Amino acid sequence: MSERLQGIATFVATVEAESFSAAGERLQLSRSAVGKAIARLEARLGVRLFHRTTRSQRLTEDGQLYYERCRRALAELDEASVSLEAGRNEPVGRLRLSMPELLGRRCVAPLLLELGREHAGLSLDVSFTDRRVDLLEERIDLALRSGPLANSALLAARPLCRQWVAVYAAPDYLGAHPQPRSLDELVAQRDQHSFIAYARSGKVQPWLFNDANGHVVPFDVSSRFAFDSLEVVADAGVAGLGLVRLPTWLAAPSLGSGALVRVFDEPQPYGYELNAIWPQTRVMPLRLRVVIDRLVQRLPALLERH
């Protein structure tokens, strides 16, 4: 029976990963082992599940029907496991998490290590990436997302806190350039300043501010330098290469040492929403609940305004 279930899980992973090799990486198996498991399953069922070519494979009509049934069956087994765990007092099992790289490494990882020390039965598989993962396709149990969320009937979410941001510069840079005292002055002095931009997927992100009425105002940044790492953006600011807009938690050490100063105060500071999101389930596993609860309890203080 265990071999039959293993073959079904391998088949479902292959369909969702869209290739034998990608499924092997997900299951920690070789491509050959995945192919053999699929072949054994086809032989047992007496049907062909995939149309195979040298470059790709796609489901047959029988394969599509079998996949839909198998996915529902595996979901039921997952629900059964969750229901059993819900009655326990100690979280057990493995969670797969995804979160923004810098925030995850600097602020979230220490909290996860604490949980690992406290709960010997809890296993965590954590990916630090700024790529927006597909939780359902990649079987991620929990992800952290910065910014507004799209509506989804398949995902649940819980607000954690906000990442407040401000404009910073090195003292030497401000000694050589006029210091704006407000957003209006920053706009007026645009041509007199250098800007260090954060770029995602090759696209420079505008700086966002709140105006006096609380409306979001974008400020488009024309820059000599654009980086897809906020850590490098901060280093460029410390090096005196221009104005930077950073999360306050990231700028705090350089602010404390005097390597950076806040350029101007904002009457209504702008902050990016930070949410925990996970696939909808009738019963939340205890291992997922303890992680979310720890983030709710501890992250706001770590990301508070400075």
CORBELSUL-V569482 format. One record per pair of residues at least 24 apart in sequence whose ideal C-beta (glycine too) atoms are under 7 Angstrom apart, sorted by sequence separation. I is the first residue (numbers start at 1). J is the second residue. D is the distance in whole Angstrom. If there is no record, write none. Layout:
BEGIN
i j d
I J D
I J D
END
This chain:
BEGIN
i j d
10 34 6
14 38 6
104 128 4
197 221 5
183 209 5
195 221 5
197 223 4
10 37 4
11 38 6
97 124 6
101 128 4
195 222 7
196 223 6
199 226 4
10 38 7
91 119 5
101 129 6
195 223 4
197 225 7
199 227 7
200 228 6
90 119 6
92 121 4
94 123 4
95 124 6
96 125 5
97 126 5
98 127 5
99 128 6
101 130 5
196 225 5
197 226 4
198 227 7
199 228 5
7 37 5
11 41 6
91 121 7
92 122 7
93 123 7
100 130 5
194 224 6
90 121 6
91 122 5
94 125 6
98 129 6
198 230 6
7 40 6
7 41 4
98 133 5
198 233 5
108 144 7
269 305 6
196 233 5
11 49 7
207 245 5
196 236 4
196 237 6
98 140 5
96 139 6
15 59 6
96 140 5
97 141 7
99 143 7
100 144 6
96 141 5
97 142 5
98 143 4
99 144 4
196 241 6
95 141 5
97 143 7
100 146 6
196 242 5
95 142 6
194 241 6
195 242 5
196 243 7
194 242 3
195 243 5
196 244 5
193 242 7
193 243 6
255 306 6
15 67 5
249 302 6
214 268 6
249 303 5
252 306 5
12 67 7
212 267 6
209 266 7
248 305 5
12 70 5
210 268 4
248 306 5
11 70 6
12 71 6
210 270 5
209 270 5
8 70 5
12 74 6
208 270 5
9 74 7
170 237 6
173 240 4
169 237 6
170 238 6
172 240 5
168 237 6
173 242 7
130 200 7
170 240 4
169 243 5
169 244 7
167 243 6
168 244 5
167 245 5
168 246 6
165 245 6
165 246 6
165 247 6
166 248 6
182 264 6
164 247 7
165 248 7
168 251 5
180 263 6
181 264 5
163 247 5
164 248 5
179 263 6
180 264 6
166 251 7
171 258 7
174 261 7
170 259 7
170 260 6
171 261 6
169 260 7
168 260 4
169 261 7
168 261 7
168 262 6
169 263 5
168 263 6
166 262 5
167 263 4
167 264 7
166 266 7
166 269 7
164 269 5
165 270 6
165 271 7
164 271 4
163 271 6
162 271 3
163 272 5
162 272 6
162 273 6
163 274 6
162 274 6
161 274 5
159 273 7
160 274 5
160 275 6
159 275 6
160 276 6
158 275 7
157 275 5
158 276 5
157 276 7
157 277 5
16 137 6
156 277 7
155 277 5
156 278 6
155 278 7
155 279 6
156 280 5
147 272 5
148 273 6
154 279 6
155 280 6
146 272 5
147 273 6
149 275 6
154 280 6
102 230 5
146 274 5
149 277 7
102 231 6
144 274 6
145 275 5
144 276 6
145 277 6
142 276 6
143 277 5
158 292 6
160 295 5
142 278 5
160 296 6
141 278 6
161 299 5
160 299 5
161 300 4
163 303 6
164 305 5
107 249 7
135 277 7
161 303 5
136 279 6
135 279 6
142 288 6
141 288 6
142 291 6
122 287 6
119 290 7
115 290 7
115 291 6
115 294 6
111 294 5
111 295 7
111 298 5
93 285 7
95 287 5
107 299 7
95 288 6
93 287 5
91 286 5
92 287 7
107 302 5
91 287 4
95 291 6
107 303 7
86 283 5
88 286 6
82 281 6
91 290 5
83 283 5
85 285 5
86 286 6
82 283 5
85 286 5
85 287 7
79 282 6
82 285 5
END
